[in-house]
């Protein structure tokens, strides 16, 4: 990510291109049911950095939050005589919520890929979802909208080694999911070693667990309090249907 003195103005020539690319991502049934909020207000940036517990968010030259947006479509439907509060309006149910979430992620990823092709650096910010009610409030998100992910873009001031990816045989399968679970994990030990070596080279003074140990640790973390249903319901969505 870029250094703090890298201003958004320096990236202004890229902005229109990046936003156009995002708009050309696939959209389920052409509903265009996502929006992206470009954050330029330093006070809002600081608030998002607080939510994400990542100070560099406040200094990102270009910063976006991608959201599910059925609010716009609700207003369009209303103009056509459909009451969004009625059971006739189906864009608030779980199927459309999921499809809109997919569309928002596809648009974000298209923007990210385009940014990399222009020599920029990106950080996808799932950390913003640490405080969904706060995010909804600070972005003034109306009914039938919901935050998905953030994206910070800037000029990279580092050229880090690419993080290892697991062997293809552990992640790509043919025709069906393998019945042999142990066979899928044949190369796990080698991958553990590769990941451990990667972190050792980056920060030898701060050892990081091997991949399988990280999975085991995270699998025991209680995130039951980080529910989606109640927060989405507050935005008008009915994910139980």
N, C-alpha and C positions, 0 to 999 in steps of 0.2 A: 504494500500500500504506500501511497505517496507520503512525502514529508509534510509536516504541518503548514509550511509556507507555500505549498502548491495550491494555488487558488482555482476555484471552479471556472473562473474566466479563461484560464489557460486551456481548459477542456471544452470550452463552449463550442468550438468548431466541430467537435465530435458528437455533441449532445443530440442534435437533430437526427444524425445517422443512427445512433444507438436507439433512440426512441422509435424511429421508423422501423428498424429491424424487429424490435419487440412487437410492434403492431402486426408484423407479417407472420408471426408464429401461428401455428394451428389453433383453431377455436372450435370447440364442440358445437355443432349445429349453427355455427356462425353467430352465436349469441353475443360474442365480444363481452363476456361477463367478468371482466377484470379491469382494474384501473391501477395506475402507478402514481404515487404522490412523490414529486420531487421536493426534497427538503433543502431549503436554502436559508431558513431562519436559524441563526446561531443558537437561539434559546431552545428551539425544538431539537436541533442536533444534540445539544447538551443533554436534553431530557432523554433522547434515544440512547445516548451513550450511558446514561445512568441506568436505563432499563436493561441494556445489554451487558453492563459491567465491563465495557470495553471503551476506554477513553478515546481511542483513535477514531471512533465513529463520529465524534464531534468535529474532527478535522478533515473528514472525507470531502474531497473537492466536488464529487457528484454522489448524491445519496438518494436512494429511492426506497419507498415501501410499496410493495405490490399487494393489492387487496382483491379479494372476491368482491365483485360488484354486481349484485342483482337489484340494487337501488335504482340504477339508471333504467334497467329493463322494467322494473315495477312502475316507474313513472310513464314509460312508453306504453305499457299495457293499460295503465289507468286512462291514458288518452284515448285508448280504443274501447273503453267502457268496461274494463275488467278491474274489479276491486282487489288490490293486493292483499287486503286483510281477510278476504274470503277464501274458502276452500277451493275455489276455482283457479286461484293463482298458485301454480305448482313450482315456481322457480325458487321457493323457500324451503323445499324439501331436500332430503339427504342426497338423492341422486344428482340433482342440479348443483348442490353445494360441492360435491366431490368433483364434478366435471369442471366447475368454475375454478376450483382450487388447482386442478390439473392445468387449466388454461393459463392461470397466473404464473405457475411454475415454468411452463413452456416459454412464456413471454420473457420471464426473467432470465432463463437460461439462454435464450436467443440473444438477449442484450449482453449477457456475460461473454458469450462466445465472440460476438462482434467486437466487444471491448478488447479481448485478448488479441484478436486479429489486427487491431490498431496499435498494438504495443502497450496497451494499458494493463493495469492490474485490478483484480476484483476480490472482494470478500463477500460471500453470501452470509447474511445475518439472521440466522435462526434465533440468535440470542435475544432479539427484540421481543420474542414471544414470551420472555420471562414475565412480562407484565402486560398481558393482553388488555385488561380493563384500562390501564394507564395509557396504552398505545391508542386504543379506541378514543379515549378522551382527548389526548393531546392532538390527534389528527382529525378530531371532529367527525368521526366516521358515522354516517347515518344508518338507519335501519336497512337491513339486507346487504350490509357490507361486512367484511371480516378480514383482518390482516393475515397475510400468508408468509411472506419473507421480506427481508430488506436486502439491498445490494449497494455496497460501497464501491466506488470506482475512482481510480487515481493513477498517477504515474508511479510505477514501482520504484522504490529506492533500494531494493534488494533483488538478488537473483538466486533464490533458494533452490536447493536440490528438490526435484519432484518427489513427493511422498510416494512410497511404494504402493502398488496395487496388488491384490491377491492374484494368484495364478488363475488363468482363464478356466482351467478345469474345475475350479472351485465355484465359479460364478456363471459360466456359460454351459448350458446343457442342450441336448438334442431331443426334440420331440416330446419327451416327458421329463418330469422331475425324477432324479435318480432314486431308486429304491435302496441303494447301498450307501447309507449315510456315512459309514466309515471310509468308503472309497473316496467320497467327496473331500474328506479331510486328510487324505494321504499326504498332501504337501503343506499341512498346517504348521508343522515344526519348522520347515524351511522358511515359511513366511514369517513366523514369529521371530526368527533370527534376523531376517532382513529388516523388519520393522524396528526391532531393538537396535540394530546397527545404525539405522537411519537417525533415530532419536539421539543415540550416543554421539554421533558426529555433529549434530546440531547443538546439543547442550549436554556435554559430558558431565557437567556438575549437577545436572538435574535428571537423573535416570528416569526413564518412562517404561512402564510395564510392556511386555510383549502383547501382541494383538489379542491372543486368546485370553490373557489375563485382564485386558481392558474390557473385553466382552463380558467376562464373568463378573467383574466389578460393577459395570453398568447394569447388568441384568438384575442385580440385587438392590439397585437404587429405587426407593419408593417415590414414584411420580404420580401416585393416585390422586394427589391434590391438584395436579395440573390438568384438570379435566377440560374438555372442549365443549361438551354438550350444554352446560349451563351458560357459558360465555356466549356461545353461538345463539342460544335461545334468547338471550338479552338483546341480540341484534335482529331478532325476528325470525330466525331460521328454526325449522322443526326437524331436527336430525333423527328423531325417533320414527320418522315416516319416510 
